[in-house]
Amino acid sequence: MAYEPNQQYQPPNFPHPYATQPVKFGDSNDDFFQGQNAAPPSANNHQDDGRKTYNDRSSVMTGWTSGITVPYTAPVLETGQTHAQAIASEYSARGSRIESSPVPSNGANGQPRPPSAVLSGGGDRKSLGPDSAGLSYIDENFRYYSSRGTPVSHDQRRVDSPTDSHNAPLVLNAANMDGGAGQRRDLEYADPTLPSRKPNLFARFIDQEHRHSTDQRIERRKRGIQRQSRPYLVWFLTVVMFSVFIYEIVQNNRDSGTPFAFKPQVNPMIGPASIELVTLGARFPPCMKLIPDVPPSLSIACANATSLTPSASEICTIEKICGFGGFGRDSSGQTKEPNQWFRFITPIFLHAGIIHLLLNMFAQWVLSAQVERDMGSLGFFVLYFAAGIFGNILGGNFALVGLPSVGASGAIVGTLAVLWVDLIAHWGLEYKPVQKLVGHIINLVLVVGLGFVPGVDNFSHLGGLLMGLVCGIMLLPIISTTKTHRLVVWILRLAMIPIAIILFVVLIRNFYTSDPSKACSWCRYLSCIPTASNNRCRGTGLTTTTFTGN
């Protein structure tokens, strides 16, 4: 209610001499006291519980209510106002900028200054207009906080400088209450103190988030913030594999006159002939070591053969089919033993057909990309190729020697294994971990089940899965919330290093023996369902053909 100058003011009767009153900042221009020495409003304008409200000019535009109570003493000051009334009267005129000027500690004739003079800090006022409104409040020590200045107390005056910002947040002023430098901090997401101890080189390699505290890493995980934002290596590998497949069909078209194999046998994956894939670098043990049942001089149909009874011009030896310059000759002119060891690596980039390529690239784009963002490109590079190569080594040991194998399935299944490690290591931090576990089980069943389809090498899947688990434990960044968890993680990390080395060394040595399948006679059934058509998963797997002379 607006104050009427002719109205006789009667101070209200409060039940206690030190009752407190809420200073409520309203949002109406008509409710301000006009001038510093104006009398307070009518005593009838008080609340039922004996409390009086006052308005502050700073709330004209904000409409903010402080809700701060100040002591209301019964004695009346020399201005005819109580202490709280003097404060309210003073802040009702706070719409003016206060210029700095020295003010003595005492008033005229050595009398103490009234509270309004103490709070204002003296000085002339200059009207600023409507834009002077802003968020402000007073604390329990009667210090005034403005959106444009520092608090005003008995020993500190607010001086607005030309650099003051009208949009400065109130937290800037509040930060000065404890003597701070006034630097702004994000109160909700402020970073805690960083750990002073630096991790060793290996720890930094497997965990580039060592600069973040455990709580921060947990929060980042819940928000889906991963180690890196983009899977650069997955993108690169995908482009390379599509390019290589284009080269495959171009080569098949050059040799057989058609980009896809339809005769003498149809490729169900819609791609080049299997012999063409051998020439381009498929895993084919007769090209990698001497196999008595498939010697380098053995003749089979070339990639340009178009019938089941090829002519003499369509017959090639194993050495010619293996390509890459053949096996070379020794000093006596004899053919050297096959030793194209790189065929453990090159099959990762080859695919049997369009269907095979699209399925693998979809899984790589979805699953492998997620793992790369979690691990980082460097750790993902080690995982991807370790799993892919180990899958080919395992298949070279126990698969039928006459069946070529291509594809990035082993490497991709290795990334699927890392998701298992991630789920188990962070079980307590996962949202609905049981639901994720069911999804992983379904994916695993599908992957292993597809390995029994004729023409698909399940050993690459199983080998990639095993090495993916090993590399995942070694390289995946794991959040440990307890010392026991951290100790177990590091014991497993260190144990996986010799296990990985032993697996590679043992299987490579076994591969170069005369018959590696003797080490595990039943292992062949992990990738082959025995039927009459495949000779009960025995033999070399090569198709016997006849040819006519030309």
Salt bridges, closest charged atoms under 4 A:
ASP49 OD2 - ARG51 NE 3.72
GLU90 OE2 - ARG94 NH2 3.08
GLU90 OE1 - ARG125 NH2 3.62
GLU99 OE2 - LYS126 NZ 3.20
ASP139 OD2 - ARG143 NE 3.03
ASP160 OD2 - ARG97 NH1 3.26
ASP160 OD2 - ARG158 NH1 2.76
ASP207 OD2 - ARG217 NH1 2.97
GLU209 OE1 - ARG220 NE 3.56
GLU219 OE2 - ARG223 NE 3.06
ASP255 OD1 - ARG254 NE 3.66
GLU319 OE2 - ARG329 NH1 2.98
ASP422 OD2 - ARG221 NH2 3.01
ASP422 OD1 - HIS426 ND1 3.03
GLU430 OE2 - ARG221 NH2 2.23
GLU430 OE1 - LYS436 NZ 2.52
ASP457 OD2 - ARG283 NH1 2.65
